[in-house]
Amino acid sequence: MSQYRLGDLQLRIMQALWERGGCTVADVHESLRRQAPRDRQLAYTTVATMLRKMEDRGLVTHRSEGRKFIYEPAVAAEAVTRSMAGHVLDRLFEGSLADMVHHMLTEREVSQEELTRLEQLIVERKTQRRRGPHGR
């Protein structure tokens, strides 16, 4: 399984690409500009440089349309989420999902809707475990 370690800017760029599909540097820059406070605006050249570096790492690809490069994600959002969440679980909680969930439940405000959803997920997982690996 591939391991993805994305910094904040890289993750925001990937989110723009996942959301919009193919984007020019200008499209990504505009998406990031709308998200960031005025004092944290990035230069266009910073975004272009980061996209080139991300392409070198295999995170994005590009195709040419005239004089423009259209960047597209080369990895799925689910793969990055799985890798980064697994990394946090392993590094901060020594692989203990229970410890990680306990931490999140005690350190964050959790709505009744979220608690109900967590209960549903646990029931679904228990049901899957009882059926076995092939759903029997």
C-alpha positions as CSV (number, residue, x, y, z in Angstrom):
1,M,0.0,0.0,0.0
2,S,1.3,3.5,-0.9
3,Q,2.1,5.9,1.9
4,Y,1.0,9.5,1.4
5,R,2.3,12.3,3.7
6,L,0.8,15.5,2.5
7,G,1.4,18.9,4.1
8,D,-1.4,21.4,4.6
9,L,-0.9,23.1,1.2
10,Q,-0.5,19.9,-0.7
11,L,-3.7,18.5,0.9
12,R,-5.6,21.7,0.0
13,I,-4.4,21.5,-3.6
14,M,-5.4,17.8,-3.8
15,Q,-8.9,18.7,-2.4
16,A,-9.3,21.4,-5.1
17,L,-8.3,18.8,-7.8
18,W,-10.6,16.1,-6.4
19,E,-13.5,18.5,-6.2
20,R,-13.0,20.1,-9.7
21,G,-11.2,17.4,-11.7
22,G,-8.8,18.9,-14.2
23,C,-7.6,22.4,-13.2
24,T,-5.1,24.9,-14.4
25,V,-2.6,26.5,-12.0
26,A,-4.9,29.6,-12.1
27,D,-7.9,27.5,-11.1
28,V,-6.1,25.9,-8.2
29,H,-4.7,29.3,-7.1
30,E,-8.2,30.8,-7.2
31,S,-9.6,28.0,-5.1
32,L,-6.9,28.4,-2.5
33,R,-7.3,32.2,-2.5
34,R,-11.0,31.9,-1.7
35,Q,-10.2,29.6,1.3
36,A,-7.4,31.5,2.9
37,P,-7.5,34.7,5.0
38,R,-6.2,37.8,3.3
39,D,-2.9,37.7,5.2
40,R,-2.2,34.1,4.1
41,Q,-2.6,34.5,0.3
42,L,-0.2,32.5,-1.8
43,A,1.6,33.7,-4.9
44,Y,0.6,32.1,-8.2
45,T,4.2,30.9,-8.6
46,T,4.1,29.1,-5.2
47,V,1.1,27.1,-6.4
48,A,2.8,26.3,-9.8
49,T,6.0,25.2,-8.0
50,M,4.0,23.0,-5.6
51,L,2.1,21.4,-8.4
52,R,5.4,20.5,-10.2
53,K,6.8,19.0,-7.0
54,M,3.6,17.1,-6.4
55,E,3.8,15.7,-10.0
56,D,7.4,14.6,-9.3
57,R,6.0,12.7,-6.3
58,G,3.3,11.0,-8.4
59,L,0.4,12.8,-6.7
60,V,-0.8,14.7,-9.8
61,T,-0.4,14.5,-13.5
62,H,-0.8,17.1,-16.2
63,R,-1.8,17.3,-19.9
64,S,-1.3,20.2,-22.2
65,E,-4.1,22.2,-23.7
66,G,-2.5,24.8,-25.9
67,R,-0.2,26.8,-23.6
68,K,-2.0,25.7,-20.5
69,F,-1.2,22.7,-18.2
70,I,-4.3,20.9,-16.9
71,Y,-3.5,19.2,-13.6
72,E,-5.4,16.1,-12.4
73,P,-5.2,14.0,-9.3
74,A,-3.1,10.8,-9.8
75,V,-4.3,9.4,-6.5
76,A,-7.7,8.9,-5.1
77,A,-9.0,10.9,-2.1
78,E,-9.7,7.6,-0.3
79,A,-6.1,6.3,-0.7
80,V,-4.7,9.5,0.8
81,T,-7.3,9.5,3.6
82,R,-6.6,5.9,4.4
83,S,-2.8,6.4,4.4
84,M,-2.8,9.6,6.5
85,A,-5.4,8.4,9.0
86,G,-3.4,5.1,9.4
87,H,-0.2,7.1,9.9
88,V,-1.9,9.2,12.7
89,L,-3.3,6.1,14.3
90,D,0.0,4.3,14.3
91,R,2.2,7.2,15.3
92,L,0.1,9.0,17.9
93,F,-2.0,6.1,19.3
94,E,0.4,3.1,18.7
95,G,-2.3,1.5,16.5
96,S,-5.0,1.6,19.1
97,L,-8.3,2.7,17.4
98,A,-10.0,2.7,20.8
99,D,-7.5,5.2,22.2
100,M,-7.8,7.4,19.1
101,V,-11.6,7.4,19.3
102,H,-11.5,8.1,23.0
103,H,-9.2,11.0,22.4
104,M,-11.5,12.5,19.8
105,L,-14.6,12.0,21.9
106,T,-13.0,13.7,24.9
107,E,-11.1,16.5,23.1
108,R,-13.8,17.7,20.7
109,E,-17.4,18.8,20.9
110,V,-19.4,15.9,19.5
111,S,-23.0,16.4,18.4
112,Q,-25.8,13.9,19.1
113,E,-26.0,13.2,15.4
114,E,-22.3,12.3,15.3
115,L,-22.7,10.0,18.3
116,T,-25.7,8.3,16.7
117,R,-23.7,7.8,13.5
118,L,-20.7,6.3,15.4
119,E,-23.1,3.9,17.2
120,Q,-24.5,2.9,13.8
121,L,-21.0,2.3,12.4
122,I,-20.1,0.1,15.3
123,V,-23.3,-2.0,14.9
124,E,-22.6,-2.4,11.2
125,R,-19.0,-3.4,11.9
126,K,-20.1,-6.0,14.5
127,T,-22.6,-7.4,12.0
128,Q,-19.9,-7.7,9.4
129,R,-17.6,-9.5,11.8
130,R,-20.2,-12.0,12.8
131,R,-20.9,-12.8,9.1
132,G,-17.2,-13.5,8.5
133,P,-14.9,-12.3,5.7
134,H,-17.2,-13.4,2.8
135,G,-20.5,-12.1,4.2
136,R,-21.9,-15.5,5.3
